[in-house]
Amino acid sequence: MLMVHPHPELQFQHNLPYGALVHDRGVQFVVYSRSATEMRLLLYNDVKDLEPDEVVVFNPEKDRWGDIWSIFVPEIQAGQLYHFQADGPFEPEVGHRFDGTARLIDPYARALAGTYLPSDDGIVRPPKCVVVDDFFDWEGDRHIKRPMSETIIYEMHVGGLTRSDSSGVEYPGTYLGVIEKIPYLKSLGVTAVELMPIHEFPICDTNGNRSARSNYWGYDSMAFFSPHRGFASGTEPAAQVREFKEMVKALHQAGIEVILDVVYNHTCEGNELGPTISFKGLENRVYYMLDHGGSAYKNFSGCGNTVNGNHPIVREMIFHSLRHWVHNYHIDGFRFDLASILSRGRNGDLVPNPPLIEAISEDPMLADTKIIAEAWDAAGAYQVGSFGNLRWAEWNGRYRDDVRRFWRGDTGMLGAFATRLAGSSDLYQSGGRQPYHSINFITSHDGFPLNDLHSYVEKHNEANGEGNRDGDNNNHSMNYGVEGPTKNKEVDAIRVRQIKNNLATLLLSQGVPMITYGDECRRTQHGNNNAYCQDNEISWFDWDKVEENQSLVRFFRELIKFRREQPTVRRTEFLSGTQTALHGIRDVSWFNRLGTAIDWNSSERTLTCLLMPPDAKEDPEGLGRELLIMFNPTPEPCEFMLPTIARGISWRMKIDTSAKSPDDIFESGKGPVPASRIILTSRSMCCFIAE
């Protein structure tokens, strides 16, 4: 192994962002470590090399500026493979875990190549970092900047979208495969895709073996600046950088925004028993929240460790990462996984006005992006309705639970359901927020897909290898008499109605709707509600189901089209229940099935809602129409009567979830005129629109 040090005359000094910075005559490498006593740069020729071709030694007197180690290496360029290696104290009892033999991933690496290499000497050899030139011809591409109130989110897994043979794409399971399916995404009418984690995460274990339980979901980050190499079709180092940018540009050309699900709350290094592959070996006491004097890790993530997000160094890294994705990849927004962890101070306590949350809100480069919090964590924090400030929208877990329970037929849900339908003012209005701060969802990657929500009472996670102990036991699901698939037409008809009921409720609610990919065509996970490790048909999008369930896909497309046309269901201000100038009717009115005032304390489970269009401030083009929506979640048919104040309006049927296609959703103005008495089939809903 050759030990070299660049000639002092060739050590050019440049501005000091971190990572590997490409210049005309070489590359400058910059890394932070306060407690390291020595730093080395390992340079490799090939991703399969077990040992470096060269080792560049940092001079602590000339190559260290405070706690920043910086060195210029001439005559190398983009594509160069490297690791860092740091000597320092190994004192786990106080939090130091330096290992002079460890090969370390640069925390600011812009791409990784290869995977863990098999080890006979006990030295972990993680994927290699790649020097990246960020040049890309964006052809004038910019952020779409669609208002949040007009956004419809489609949560999806990059690999899972096209990995099935049924996808028929040339590049299955890749960024380029997503490009091939853009016509389908555009046909649905969704305005944004929310990509499950694409930050680098492990493909193999530290011995180079593919685990029996793969890290399919990707919630196990190992490099916050690198797109995942496993979704690239090309094999050359950093191919994922180019292909990811091509995907974003193509989605933008189709009018679809790109939101990243980011995991800044933990890393794949795990707890004190986990490997040292990056942060642990550079400054463990800074990057992680430690416990028991430093010998153990606080575990608010449920994944072994917790990133110390409100330490100034780590906070700076997260900012740089977010800016990197906005500036270099034109990302339109971020959904922060277990975001309540980012509200915890350096000792782990939840703090008021956490610096990281406020700084993300105020960061000028993020000003045009959507910022969404999963406002809870694995240690009991639950901040739905109170997370951050007006820049932050939230996954509304209350919406999910209340809508599920209402349509399951639970008693006592009228008030909660009406509140969710109207935008969750109980959660957001007092803080000065608006309905679009609520990201409404009924399903997500975490839990049953919509088909399974109405096909299984119990979870069936045996394939995960954890004795069915993993996954949530509280799903608010129902199977209607048969657990799993059935040939019983009556049971299946109920399930289809319930899927339509859920989709229609979601698209007619005030707030921002999010649907999980495949819910529109009955994608199933066969009862698995925690498919984090199922990189197979359990999780993948089965494209045959698009054809098999084309009438349901049509229903979903028409729902989205209706929402995009109709400002009455995507208001930017909360409904007040006060009278409007039009007809002197309240902007929202609630009735029982007899058309009289609702008694919120009754045991009644049916509901009628009359929505008036917004005023000229919210609807300057005057496109809004009155809507009358009737809900029957009971197992029996129910007769509904038009409320007296609705009888002076000419109505047409818009949605009838009990009807078969195409009579389940009509073009506006084409549906039948309702009678004064309307029979709603069991577990169904109707929506009427004013002519």
CORBEL-V190483 format. One record per residue. N is the residue number from 0. RES is the residue in one letter. PHI is phi in radians with two decimals (none if undefined). Layout:
# CORBEL-V190483
N & RES & PHI
N & RES & PHI
This chain:
# CORBEL-V190483
0 & M & none
1 & L & -1.51
2 & M & -1.75
3 & V & -2.27
4 & H & -2.46
5 & P & -1.03
6 & H & -1.09
7 & P & -0.92
8 & E & -1.18
9 & L & -1.73
10 & Q & -1.55
11 & F & -1.31
12 & Q & -1.88
13 & H & -2.26
14 & N & -0.98
15 & L & -2.03
16 & P & -1.20
17 & Y & -1.61
18 & G & 1.71
19 & A & -1.87
20 & L & -1.93
21 & V & -1.43
22 & H & -2.24
23 & D & -1.05
24 & R & -1.95
25 & G & 2.80
26 & V & -2.32
27 & Q & -1.77
28 & F & -1.93
29 & V & -2.31
30 & V & -2.52
31 & Y & -1.66
32 & S & -2.83
33 & R & -1.41
34 & S & -1.83
35 & A & -1.15
36 & T & -1.73
37 & E & -2.51
38 & M & -2.38
39 & R & -2.29
40 & L & -1.99
41 & L & -1.73
42 & L & -1.92
43 & Y & -2.11
44 & N & -1.65
45 & D & -2.54
46 & V & -1.12
47 & K & -1.62
48 & D & -1.17
49 & L & -1.35
50 & E & -2.13
51 & P & -1.22
52 & D & -1.37
53 & E & -2.45
54 & V & -2.16
55 & V & -1.75
56 & V & -1.69
57 & F & -1.29
58 & N & -1.55
59 & P & -1.05
60 & E & -1.47
61 & K & -1.93
62 & D & -1.93
63 & R & -2.16
64 & W & -2.14
65 & G & 1.13
66 & D & -1.80
67 & I & -1.89
68 & W & -1.75
69 & S & -2.45
70 & I & -2.55
71 & F & -1.78
72 & V & -2.00
73 & P & -1.33
74 & E & 1.12
75 & I & -2.10
76 & Q & -2.64
77 & A & -0.95
78 & G & 1.78
79 & Q & -1.09
80 & L & -1.76
81 & Y & -2.77
82 & H & -2.36
83 & F & -1.76
84 & Q & -2.56
85 & A & -2.26
86 & D & -1.66
87 & G & 2.99
88 & P & -1.26
89 & F & -1.84
90 & E & -2.34
91 & P & -1.00
92 & E & -1.12
93 & V & -2.07
94 & G & 1.72
95 & H & -1.52
96 & R & -2.34
97 & F & -1.17
98 & D & -2.50
99 & G & -1.13
100 & T & -1.69
101 & A & -1.26
102 & R & -1.59
103 & L & -1.97
104 & I & -1.27
105 & D & -1.09
106 & P & -0.98
107 & Y & -1.83
108 & A & -1.03
109 & R & -1.60
110 & A & -2.89
111 & L & -2.05
112 & A & -2.37
113 & G & 1.29
114 & T & -2.58
115 & Y & -1.05
116 & L & -1.73
117 & P & -0.97
118 & S & -2.19
119 & D & -1.84
120 & D & -1.92
121 & G & 1.44
122 & I & -1.58
123 & V & -1.33
124 & R & -2.01
125 & P & -1.31
126 & P & -0.92
127 & K & -1.54
128 & C & -1.36
129 & V & -2.13
130 & V & -1.26
131 & V & -2.09
132 & D & -1.67
133 & D & -1.42
134 & F & -1.09
135 & F & -2.75
136 & D & -1.47
137 & W & -1.39
138 & E & 0.91
139 & G & 1.40
140 & D & -1.09
141 & R & -2.40
142 & H & -1.06
143 & I & -1.33
144 & K & 1.06
145 & R & -1.23
146 & P & -1.00
147 & M & -1.03
148 & S & -1.15
149 & E & -1.80
150 & T & -1.58
151 & I & -2.27
152 & I & -1.70
153 & Y & -2.09
154 & E & -1.40
155 & M & -2.63
156 & H & -1.81
157 & V & -0.98
158 & G & -1.24
159 & G & -1.14
160 & L & -1.08
161 & T & -2.25
162 & R & -1.26
163 & S & -1.18
164 & D & -1.03
165 & S & -1.20
166 & S & -1.19
167 & G & 1.20
168 & V & -1.59
169 & E & -1.33
170 & Y & -2.17
171 & P & -1.14
172 & G & 1.29
173 & T & -2.28
174 & Y & -1.05
175 & L & -1.19
176 & G & -1.11
177 & V & -1.07
178 & I & -1.00
179 & E & -1.15
180 & K & -1.77
181 & I & -1.05
182 & P & -0.98
183 & Y & -1.18
184 & L & -1.05
185 & K & -1.15
186 & S & -1.14
187 & L & -1.19
188 & G & 1.67
189 & V & -1.13
190 & T & -1.83
191 & A & -2.64
192 & V & -1.84
193 & E & -1.84
194 & L & -1.49
195 & M & -1.00
196 & P & -0.80
197 & I & -2.05
198 & H & -1.09
199 & E & -0.96
200 & F & -2.51
201 & P & -1.12
202 & I & -1.64
203 & C & -2.11
204 & D & -1.42
205 & T & -1.22
206 & N & -1.77
207 & G & 1.46
208 & N & -1.75
209 & R & -1.35
210 & S & -1.22
211 & A & -1.08
212 & R & -1.96
213 & S & -1.26
214 & N & -1.57
215 & Y & -1.18
216 & W & -1.12
217 & G & 1.62
218 & Y & -1.45
219 & D & -2.78
220 & S & -1.08
221 & M & -2.26
222 & A & -2.83
223 & F & -1.44
224 & F & -1.97
225 & S & -1.97
226 & P & -1.24
227 & H & -1.12
228 & R & -1.23
229 & G & -1.21
230 & F & -1.76
231 & A & -1.61
232 & S & -1.56
233 & G & -1.29
234 & T & -1.86
235 & E & -1.25
236 & P & -0.94
237 & A & 1.28
238 & A & -1.02
239 & Q & -1.13
240 & V & -1.13
241 & R & -1.13
242 & E & -1.19
243 & F & -1.13
244 & K & -1.12
245 & E & -1.07
246 & M & -1.13
247 & V & -1.08
248 & K & -1.08
249 & A & -1.16
250 & L & -1.12
251 & H & -1.09
252 & Q & -1.08
253 & A & -1.56
254 & G & 1.41
255 & I & -1.92
256 & E & -1.37
257 & V & -2.12
258 & I & -1.96
259 & L & -1.75
260 & D & -1.49
261 & V & -1.93
262 & V & -2.11
263 & Y & -1.68
264 & N & -1.72
265 & H & -2.77
266 & T & -2.29
267 & C & -1.37
268 & E & -1.30
269 & G & 1.18
270 & N & -1.56
271 & E & -1.10
272 & L & -1.62
273 & G & -1.41
274 & P & -1.32
275 & T & -1.80
276 & I & -2.26
277 & S & -2.84
278 & F & -1.08
279 & K & -1.02
280 & G & -1.53
281 & L & -1.93
282 & E & -2.97
283 & N & -0.96
284 & R & -1.26
285 & V & -1.62
286 & Y & -1.32
287 & Y & -2.16
288 & M & -1.43
289 & L & -1.87
290 & D & -2.33
291 & H & 0.92
292 & G & 1.37
293 & G & 2.14
294 & S & -1.40
295 & A & -2.30
296 & Y & -2.02
297 & K & -1.16
298 & N & -2.25
299 & F & -1.29
300 & S & -1.58
301 & G & 1.31
302 & C & -2.13
303 & G & 1.85
304 & N & -2.51
305 & T & -2.39
306 & V & -1.16
307 & N & -1.48
308 & G & -1.11
309 & N & -1.76
310 & H & -1.38
311 & P & -0.94
312 & I & -1.18
313 & V & -1.26
314 & R & -1.04
315 & E & -1.09
316 & M & -1.09
317 & I & -1.11
318 & F & -1.05
319 & H & -1.04
320 & S & -1.11
321 & L & -1.04
322 & R & -1.12
323 & H & -1.01
324 & W & -1.25
325 & V & -1.29
326 & H & -1.37
327 & N & -1.57
328 & Y & -2.16
329 & H & 1.03
330 & I & -1.22
331 & D & -1.66
332 & G & 3.14
333 & F & -2.43
334 & R & -1.95
335 & F & -1.63
336 & D & -1.13
337 & L & 0.76
338 & A & -1.14
339 & S & -1.07
340 & I & -1.07
341 & L & -1.26
342 & S & -1.61
343 & R & -1.60
344 & G & -1.26
345 & R & -1.19
346 & N & -1.73
347 & G & 1.72
348 & D & -1.36
349 & L & -1.17
350 & V & -2.12
351 & P & -1.24
352 & N & 0.84
353 & P & -1.03
354 & P & -1.00
355 & L & -1.13
356 & I & -1.12
357 & E & -1.16
358 & A & -1.16
359 & I & -1.07
360 & S & -1.06
361 & E & -1.71
362 & D & -1.11
363 & P & -1.16
364 & M & -1.30
365 & L & -1.66
366 & A & -1.06
367 & D & -1.67
368 & T & -1.79
369 & K & -1.57
370 & I & -2.10
371 & I & -2.20
372 & A & -1.89
373 & E & -1.52
374 & A & -1.46
375 & W & -2.74
376 & D & -2.49
377 & A & -1.49
378 & A & -1.95
379 & G & 1.84
380 & A & -1.19
381 & Y & -2.47
382 & Q & -2.07
383 & V & -1.07
384 & G & 1.70
385 & S & -2.41
386 & F & -1.53
387 & G & 1.08
388 & N & -2.25
389 & L & -1.16
390 & R & -1.35
391 & W & -1.68
392 & A & -1.61
393 & E & -2.42
394 & W & -1.09
395 & N & -1.65
396 & G & -1.12
397 & R & -1.14
398 & Y & -1.02
399 & R & -0.93
400 & D & -1.22
401 & D & -1.22
402 & V & -1.19
403 & R & -1.03
404 & R & -1.20
405 & F & -1.06
406 & W & -1.29
407 & R & -1.25
408 & G & 1.73
409 & D & -1.08
410 & T & -1.41
411 & G & 1.29
412 & M & -1.85
413 & L & -1.00
414 & G & -1.10
415 & A & -1.12
416 & F & -1.12
417 & A & -1.06
418 & T & -1.14
419 & R & -1.16
420 & L & -1.06
421 & A & -1.55
422 & G & 1.93
423 & S & 1.08
424 & S & -1.08
425 & D & -1.08
426 & L & -1.61
427 & Y & -2.02
428 & Q & -1.18
429 & S & -1.12
430 & G & -1.58
431 & G & 1.41
432 & R & -1.53
433 & Q & -2.16
434 & P & -0.97
435 & Y & -1.27
436 & H & -1.38
437 & S & -1.69
438 & I & -1.54
439 & N & -1.45
440 & F & -2.66
441 & I & -1.91
442 & T & -2.32
443 & S & -2.57
444 & H & -1.00
445 & D & -1.62
446 & G & 2.22
447 & F & -1.22
448 & P & -1.21
449 & L & -1.08
450 & N & -1.06
451 & D & -1.27
452 & L & -1.02
453 & H & -1.96
454 & S & -2.24
455 & Y & -2.40
456 & V & -1.56
457 & E & -1.92
458 & K & -1.28
459 & H & -2.36
460 & N & -1.82
461 & E & -0.97
462 & A & -1.12
463 & N & -1.36
464 & G & 1.35
465 & E & -2.06
466 & G & 1.11
467 & N & 1.09
468 & R & -1.53
469 & D & -1.45
470 & G & 1.51
471 & D & -1.31
472 & N & -1.60
473 & N & -1.99
474 & N & -1.76
475 & H & 0.91
476 & S & -1.87
477 & M & -2.73
478 & N & -1.98
479 & Y & 1.08
480 & G & 1.86
481 & V & -2.36
482 & E & -1.47
483 & G & 1.61
484 & P & -1.03
485 & T & -2.60
486 & K & -1.75
487 & N & -1.27
488 & K & -1.14
489 & E & -1.18
490 & V & -1.11
491 & D & -1.13
492 & A & -1.12
493 & I & -1.10
494 & R & -1.07
495 & V & -1.09
496 & R & -1.05
497 & Q & -1.16
498 & I & -1.08
499 & K & -1.12
500 & N & -1.03
501 & N & -1.16
502 & L & -1.10
503 & A & -1.14
504 & T & -1.02
505 & L & -1.05
506 & L & -1.39
507 & L & -1.74
508 & S & -1.44
509 & Q & -1.19
510 & G & 2.08
511 & V & -1.94
512 & P & -1.39
513 & M & -2.26
514 & I & -2.07
515 & T & -1.52
516 & Y & -1.01
517 & G & 1.59
518 & D & -1.10
519 & E & -1.28
520 & C & -2.30
521 & R & 1.15
522 & R & -1.01
523 & T & -2.15
524 & Q & -1.93
525 & H & 0.98
526 & G & 1.54
527 & N & -1.42
528 & N & -1.87
529 & N & -2.65
530 & A & -1.46
531 & Y & -1.06
532 & C & -1.99
533 & Q & -1.77
534 & D & -1.52
535 & N & -2.81
536 & E & -1.06
537 & I & -1.04
538 & S & -1.79
539 & W & -1.20
540 & F & -1.26
541 & D & -1.63
542 & W & -1.25
543 & D & -1.12
544 & K & -1.23
545 & V & -1.11
546 & E & -1.31
547 & E & -1.09
548 & N & -2.09
549 & Q & -1.09
550 & S & -1.19
551 & L & -1.24
552 & V & -1.09
553 & R & -1.06
554 & F & -0.99
555 & F & -1.12
556 & R & -1.04
557 & E & -1.20
558 & L & -1.05
559 & I & -1.12
560 & K & -1.02
561 & F & -1.09
562 & R & -1.08
563 & R & -1.17
564 & E & -1.47
565 & Q & -2.01
566 & P & -1.14
567 & T & -1.08
568 & V & -1.80
569 & R & -2.43
570 & R & -1.25
571 & T & -1.68
572 & E & -2.26
573 & F & -1.22
574 & L & -1.11
575 & S & -1.87
576 & G & 1.35
577 & T & -1.67
578 & Q & -1.24
579 & T & -1.87
580 & A & -1.15
581 & L & -1.30
582 & H & 1.14
583 & G & 1.12
584 & I & -1.76
585 & R & -1.03
586 & D & -1.14
587 & V & -2.53
588 & S & -2.33
589 & W & -2.10
590 & F & -2.43
591 & N & -1.47
592 & R & -1.21
593 & L & -1.51
594 & G & 1.47
595 & T & -1.87
596 & A & -1.01
597 & I & -1.31
598 & D & -1.78
599 & W & -1.15
600 & N & -1.69
601 & S & -1.38
602 & S & -1.54
603 & E & -1.06
604 & R & -1.99
605 & T & -1.54
606 & L & -2.74
607 & T & -2.18
608 & C & -2.20
609 & L & -1.94
610 & L & -1.92
611 & M & -1.69
612 & P & -1.21
613 & P & -1.24
614 & D & -1.39
615 & A & -1.10
616 & K & -1.11
617 & E & -1.56
618 & D & -2.37
619 & P & -1.11
620 & E & -1.58
621 & G & 1.15
622 & L & -1.52
623 & G & -1.18
624 & R & -2.28
625 & E & -1.17
626 & L & -2.23
627 & L & -2.13
628 & I & -2.11
629 & M & -2.09
630 & F & -2.14
631 & N & -2.27
632 & P & -1.52
633 & T & -1.43
634 & P & -1.42
635 & E & -2.14
636 & P & -1.09
637 & C & -2.35
638 & E & -1.60
639 & F & -1.98
640 & M & -2.09
641 & L & -1.13
642 & P & -1.04
643 & T & -0.97
644 & I & -1.24
645 & A & -1.61
646 & R & -1.36
647 & G & -1.54
648 & I & -1.95
649 & S & -1.43
650 & W & -1.91
651 & R & -2.31
652 & M & -1.09
653 & K & -1.94
654 & I & -2.32
655 & D & -2.46
656 & T & -1.20
657 & S & -1.49
658 & A & -1.49
659 & K & -1.49
660 & S & -1.09
661 & P & -1.65
662 & D & -1.46
663 & D & -1.45
664 & I & -2.68
665 & F & -1.91
666 & E & -1.11
667 & S & -0.99
668 & G & 1.52
669 & K & -1.81
670 & G & -1.35
671 & P & -1.23
672 & V & -1.43
673 & P & -1.36
674 & A & -1.39
675 & S & -1.24
676 & R & -2.04
677 & I & -2.23
678 & I & -1.66
679 & L & -1.74
680 & T & -1.02
681 & S & -0.95
682 & R & 0.85
683 & S & -2.65
684 & M & -2.53
685 & C & -2.30
686 & C & -2.29
687 & F & -1.98
688 & I & -2.11
689 & A & -1.23
690 & E & -1.28
